[in-house]
Amino acid sequence: MGWLLGVSITRLIPRVGDAPTSVILQFVVTFGVWLLAERLGLSAVVTVVVFGLTAGRTVPLPARLRIPSFAVWEAVTFVLNVLAFTLIGLQLGPILETLNSKELMRLVGAALIILVVVIVVRLLWVMAYTMTQKKGPATDQKASGAMPPLSVKGGVVISWSGMRGIVTLAAALALPMSFPGRDFILLTAFVVVLGTLVVQGLTLRPLLVFLRLPKDNTVAMELSLARAAALKAAMAELDGDGTPAAERLRSMYKEALSKARHGHDPRESSDNTLRRRVVPVSRHAIAELRRSGTIGDDAYRLVEEELDWLELSSGPAHVGE
């Protein structure tokens, strides 16, 4: 159900061009999926997770909608994480009050055993994958662009990075009040989440220091590869176009491609440096027009948005700019 709804929603959300309306629609649809799954007797948590994964891969949001959507969802996700911990904490209080010390020790002991099992199973699973990888010649991997096989040290770090969080808590909180063993499941979920975050989270850095792993530049390499591919595709599209505008753009892309191939940010070009220099002056100019009453707030906001996009397209500004 989550996959079907995720595929279907790709036809609806991109049709909405207004950013606030699009964000509201995303929330309405997501919570609607949850309610529909509950009405059909399905797991609402699993349905929403699959829906989110599918929609995130397939919904082609334009940039002017994606940027505000991501900003809103990041803030809401942070709040929902806090809310989930708060809710499970509020529910644990009455549960613990009904237990005597002997029952409490028995349930906490069982929850701690499950915590150990969760950590050990992940460790065994990741290490089994690490040991069974096909380790071909490094030259073949580099030529094919394939990821190098996971080392034993890398497997240890990944297996120790299995902290649990919001999905575990949501799965426990979503159980109906009459569900058998619900109180113990809530307690176990809390112990597993808290235990993995505290034990594994606080010991992850000492583990990295102890293993002396080399600096991970995988993302930087992939970023350079993706930037180069995007710039090459753009330059290929301009082939055969001899207009002055195309020549100027081709020259900019060549400079950016050279930077990308050397691992630098292609946005750090002379043109973008000048753009970042003139944007603050432009902002000041339109602010003066609004302050003097020459233009109204609507016109000011539209031009301000255009300057925002220009500033974003020129790359991250340096401190002090």
C-alpha positions in Angstrom: 0.0 0.0 0.0 2.8 2.4 0.8 4.5 1.7 -2.5 1.3 2.1 -4.5 0.4 5.4 -2.8 4.0 6.6 -3.2 4.0 6.0 -6.9 0.5 7.6 -7.3 1.4 10.7 -5.4 4.1 11.6 -7.9 1.4 12.7 -10.3 -0.3 15.0 -7.8 2.3 17.0 -5.7 4.4 18.4 -8.7 1.2 19.9 -10.2 1.0 22.3 -7.2 3.2 25.3 -7.9 2.7 27.3 -4.7 5.3 26.4 -2.1 3.1 26.8 1.1 0.2 24.9 -0.6 2.7 22.1 -1.7 4.1 21.8 1.9 0.6 21.6 3.4 -0.4 19.0 0.8 2.6 16.9 1.6 1.6 16.9 5.3 -2.0 16.1 4.6 -1.1 13.3 2.2 1.4 11.8 4.7 -1.0 11.7 7.6 -3.8 10.6 5.3 -1.7 7.6 4.3 -1.3 6.8 8.1 -5.1 7.0 8.7 -5.9 5.0 5.6 -3.5 2.2 6.6 -5.0 2.1 10.1 -8.6 1.9 8.6 -7.5 -1.0 6.4 -5.9 -2.8 9.4 -2.3 -2.4 8.0 0.8 -1.4 9.9 0.6 2.4 9.7 4.3 2.8 10.6 5.5 0.4 7.8 3.1 1.9 5.3 4.2 5.5 5.9 7.9 4.5 5.9 7.6 2.7 2.5 5.4 5.6 1.2 8.1 8.1 2.3 10.9 6.1 0.7 9.0 5.7 -2.5 7.8 9.3 -2.8 11.3 10.6 -1.9 12.8 8.6 -4.8 10.1 9.4 -7.4 8.5 12.8 -6.7 10.2 15.3 -9.1 9.8 18.5 -7.0 11.1 21.6 -8.7 13.8 23.5 -6.9 11.5 26.4 -5.8 9.4 23.8 -4.0 12.1 21.4 -2.8 14.1 24.0 -0.9 11.3 25.2 1.4 9.9 21.7 1.7 13.2 20.3 2.9 13.5 23.2 5.4 10.1 22.6 6.8 10.4 18.8 7.0 13.8 19.0 8.8 12.3 21.3 11.4 9.2 19.1 11.8 11.3 15.9 12.0 13.3 17.4 14.8 10.1 18.4 16.7 8.5 14.9 16.1 11.6 13.2 17.5 11.4 15.2 20.6 7.6 14.6 20.8 8.0 10.9 20.4 10.5 10.7 23.3 8.1 12.9 25.4 5.1 10.8 24.6 6.8 7.5 25.5 8.1 9.0 28.6 4.6 10.1 29.6 3.3 6.6 29.0 6.1 4.9 30.9 5.3 6.8 34.1 1.9 5.1 34.7 3.4 1.8 33.6 6.2 1.9 36.1 3.9 3.0 38.9 1.8 -0.2 38.6 4.8 -2.5 39.0 6.5 -3.6 42.2 10.2 -3.7 42.5 10.5 -7.4 41.6 8.4 -7.1 38.5 10.2 -3.9 37.4 13.6 -5.6 37.7 12.3 -8.6 35.7 10.9 -6.5 32.9 14.0 -4.2 32.8 16.3 -7.2 32.8 14.4 -8.7 29.8 14.5 -5.3 28.0 18.3 -5.2 28.6 18.7 -8.7 27.2 16.8 -7.6 24.1 19.1 -4.5 23.8 22.1 -6.8 23.9 20.5 -9.1 21.3 19.8 -6.1 19.0 23.4 -5.0 19.2 24.9 -8.5 18.8 22.7 -9.4 15.8 23.6 -6.3 13.9 27.3 -6.9 14.7 27.1 -10.5 13.4 25.1 -9.5 10.3 27.4 -6.7 9.2 30.5 -8.7 9.9 29.1 -11.7 8.0 28.5 -9.4 5.0 32.0 -7.9 5.4 33.6 -11.4 5.4 31.7 -12.7 2.4 32.4 -9.8 0.0 34.2 -10.5 -3.2 37.5 -8.7 -3.0 38.6 -8.1 -6.6 41.7 -6.2 -7.8 41.7 -2.6 -6.8 42.4 -1.6 -10.4 39.3 -3.3 -11.6 37.2 -1.6 -9.0 38.6 1.8 -9.8 38.0 1.3 -13.6 34.4 0.1 -13.1 33.6 2.9 -10.6 32.5 0.3 -8.1 32.7 0.9 -4.3 35.7 -0.8 -2.7 34.9 -3.8 -0.5 34.2 -3.0 3.2 37.2 -3.5 5.4 37.0 -5.3 8.8 37.5 -2.1 10.6 34.8 -0.4 8.5 32.5 -3.3 9.3 33.1 -2.9 13.0 32.3 0.8 12.8 29.1 0.3 10.7 27.9 -2.5 13.0 28.5 -0.3 16.1 26.5 2.6 14.4 23.1 0.9 14.7 21.5 3.4 17.0 17.7 3.2 17.1 15.4 6.2 17.1 12.1 7.6 16.0 10.8 4.6 13.9 11.3 2.2 16.9 9.4 4.6 19.2 6.7 5.2 16.6 6.2 1.5 16.0 5.7 1.0 19.8 3.4 4.0 20.3 1.3 3.0 17.3 0.2 -0.3 19.0 -3.5 -0.1 20.2 -4.0 0.1 24.0 -5.4 -3.5 24.0 -2.4 -5.0 22.3 -1.0 -7.9 24.4 2.2 -7.0 26.1 2.0 -3.3 25.0 3.4 -2.0 28.2 6.5 -4.3 28.0 7.0 -3.4 24.3 6.9 0.4 25.2 9.5 -0.2 28.0 11.7 -2.3 25.7 11.5 0.2 22.9 12.6 3.0 25.3 15.4 0.9 26.7 16.7 -0.1 23.2 16.6 3.4 21.9 18.1 5.0 25.0 20.7 2.2 25.4 21.9 2.3 21.8 22.0 6.1 21.7 23.9 6.3 25.0 26.2 3.2 24.9 26.9 3.1 21.1 26.6 6.9 20.6 29.0 7.9 23.3 31.6 5.1 22.5 31.6 5.6 18.7 34.2 8.3 18.6 36.6 6.4 20.9 36.1 3.4 18.7 37.0 5.4 15.6 40.1 6.8 17.4 41.1 3.3 18.5 40.8 1.8 15.0 42.7 4.6 13.4 40.6 4.5 10.2 41.8 6.7 7.3 39.7 9.7 6.4 36.6 8.7 4.6 36.5 10.7 1.3 33.8 8.6 -0.4 31.2 11.4 -0.4 33.8 13.9 -1.7 34.7 11.5 -4.5 31.1 10.8 -5.4 30.3 14.6 -5.2 33.1 15.3 -7.6 31.9 12.6 -10.0 28.3 13.8 -9.9 29.3 17.4 -10.4 31.5 16.5 -13.4 28.7 14.4 -14.9 26.2 17.2 -14.6 28.5 19.7 -16.1 29.5 17.4 -19.0 25.8 16.8 -19.8 25.2 20.6 -19.7 28.1 21.2 -22.1 27.0 18.4 -24.4 23.6 20.1 -24.7 25.3 23.3 -25.8 27.2 21.6 -28.6 26.4 23.1 -32.0 25.1 26.3 -30.4 27.4 29.2 -31.5 25.4 32.1 -30.0 27.3 34.5 -27.8 25.2 33.5 -24.8 26.1 29.8 -25.4 29.8 30.6 -25.7 29.7 32.5 -22.4 27.9 29.7 -20.7 30.2 27.1 -22.2 33.2 29.0 -20.9 31.7 29.1 -17.4 31.0 25.4 -17.5 34.6 24.6 -18.6 36.0 26.5 -15.6 33.5 24.8 -13.3 34.4 21.4 -14.8 38.1 22.0 -14.2 37.4 22.8 -10.6 35.1 19.8 -10.1 37.7 17.4 -11.5 40.3 18.6 -9.0 37.8 18.2 -6.1 37.0 21.8 -5.7 33.6 23.5 -5.5 32.7 24.4 -9.1 30.6 27.3 -7.8 33.8 29.0 -6.6 34.3 30.8 -9.9 35.1 34.4 -10.6 31.5 35.0 -11.9 29.9 33.6 -8.8 32.3 35.6 -6.6 31.2 38.8 -8.3 27.5 37.7 -7.9 28.0 37.3 -4.1 29.6 40.7 -4.1 26.8 42.5 -5.8 23.8 40.7 -4.2 24.0 42.6 -0.8 24.1 45.9 -2.7 21.1 44.9 -4.7 19.3 44.0 -1.5 20.1 47.3 0.0 18.8 49.1 -3.1 15.4 47.4 -3.1 15.1 47.9 0.7 15.6 51.7 0.2 12.8 51.6 -2.5 10.4 49.9 -0.1 11.4 52.2 2.7 10.7 55.3 0.6 7.4 53.9 -0.6 8.5 53.7 -4.2 7.6 50.0 -4.4 5.2 48.0 -2.3 5.8 44.9 -0.2 4.6 42.5 -2.9 7.1 43.7 -5.5 9.8 43.8 -2.8 9.2 40.2 -1.9 9.3 39.0 -5.5 12.6 40.7 -6.3 14.0 39.5 -2.9 13.1 35.9 -3.9 14.9 36.5 -7.3 18.0 37.7 -5.4 17.8 34.7 -3.0 17.9 32.3 -5.9 20.8 34.2 -7.4 22.7 34.0 -4.1 22.0 30.3 -3.8 23.1 29.6 -7.3 26.4 31.3 -6.7 27.3 28.9 -3.9 27.9 29.3 -0.2 29.1 32.7 1.0 32.2 32.9 3.0 32.2 34.1 6.6 31.9 37.9 6.7 30.3 38.2 3.3 
